[in-house]
Amino acid sequence: MDASAGNSQSSMVMMIIVYAVIIAALYFFMIRPQSKKRKEEEAMRNNIEIGDEIVTIGGIVGRVVNINDNTDSLVIETGSDRTRMRMKKWAISSNETKASVEKKDDKPAKAEKKSEK
């Protein structure tokens, strides 16, 4: 009888360890990257400046002409006819101005690495 009680306790401990490992894996592979991405997007939206070219979540491309921090909104100009649209900051998908600057900065670094070889 003692042997079966010891086996059931060890199997219970092993089951708890397996569940803990599964929960830790879910955290590191799903929850943590998602929260990191959300923080990066929030920082990008808070660092939008007048003159930046942005893309909205609906696919509208425009240049920021006014930012209103009180209402958390901004005004963009789109197209050649300079149509102005007001929208919330949460609707911004990407900042194309910052992306193009980062791509230009990466090119010299890659060229330096190739010349070192």
N, C-alpha and C positions, 0 to 999 in steps of 0.2 A: 504494500500500500504506500509506503514511503517513496518508492521509486516512481510510481505514477504521479504523485504529488510534485515531486521534483521536476519531472518532465513537463508537466502542465505549467509550472512557474517559469521554466526556461523558455518554453514556447511562447508564453505571454510576453516575456521580456523581448524576445526576438521579433515578435509582431509589433511591439511598440517601437523598436529600433527601425524596422522597415517603414512604418508610417512616418516616423521623424525624418528619415532620409527622403521619402517621397515629397513631404511638405517642403523640406529644404531645397530640393531640386526644383519644385514648382516656383519657389520664391526666386531662386537665382536665374532660372531660364525664362520666366514669364513676367512676374510682377516687377522685379527690379529694373529690367531694361525698359519696360513700359513707363515707369515713373521717371526714369532718367530722360527718356525722349520727351515726355510731357514737360519737364522742367526746362529742357533746351528750347522747345517751341515757345513756352511762356517767356523765356529770356529774349528770344528773337522778336516776339511781338512787342515787348516792352522797350526794345532798342531801336524800333523803327524811327527814322528821322524824315524830315521834310526833304523831298527830292529822291527818296528811295523808290525803286521800281519793285512792285509787289505783285504777287499772284494770289487771288482769293481761292477759297475752297470750291467755288463754283467755276473757276477757270478764267475769271476776268483779270486782265493784265492792266495795270495802271500805275501812275506816278503819284506819290503822296504830296498833297498841296497844303493840308491843314491837319493838325492833331489836336483833339480836345481831350485832355486827361480827366476832366471832371465827369464826362459822360462815357469815357472809355471808347470813344469813336474817332474816326478820321475821315477825311475827304480825299478822294482820289480823282485824277483826270484820266480818262480813257480815250483812245482813238485819236484820229487826226482832227476831229471836230471839237476836241477838248470837252467832252461831256463830263460833268462832275457828278460823283456818286458819294453818298455818305454811308459808311458801314461801321460795324463794330470791329474791334481789334481781334476778337476770337475768330473772325471769318478769314483772317490772313493765313494762307497756306505756306508761302515762302517769300523770302526777301531776295529778289534776283540781283540787286545791287551788291549785297554782301556776298552772295554766292560767286558772282563774277570776279570780285576782288580776291576772294580766297583761291579761286582757280588760277588767277594770274600769279599769285604769290607762290603757288605750288610748282609752277613750271621751272623757275630758276633753280629751285632746290633739287629737282629731278635732273636737270642738266648738270649741276655740280656733282651729283652722285655718279653720273655716267662718265664725266671727265676724270674722276678719281680712279676709276678702274683702269 
